[in-house]
Amino acid sequence: MNQFGITRDHVTGFVVGVGVAAAGYYVYLKNKEQVDEMLANYGIRVPQPEQGDLSKLTLEELMLKKETIEDLIAEKEMALEDSQPLADSSAE
C-alpha cells in the first residue's frame, strides 16, 4: 500500500543510527588524545582549539601558525592599500 512512504523500519533505522553516532562521539571524547594521536600517525591532522601556551607547540605547528599570521597581515595590508586611494581621491 504505502510503497514510498516512511515506514517503521525507516524510523527504527534512524533512531539506531543516532544512538550509534552519539555512542561513538562519547567514546571519541573519552579517548580524544589517543584517537587524535593515531590519526596524526596516518597523516590526518585534527584541528585543535586555540592553545594558550605556544611553548608547548611543535616546530611544525609554530611554523603553520606563523604562515597563517603572515598571510593575514598581508591581506590586511592589501586591504588598507586598496582603501587608501579612495580616501585620498575623495579628500580632493
Secondary structure, DSSP 4 states (H G I P E B T S, - for coil): --SSS--HHHHHHHHHHHHHHHHHHHHHHHTHHHHHHHHHHTT-PPP-PPPS-GGGS-HHHHHHHHHHHHHHHHHHHHHHHHHHHHHHHHH-
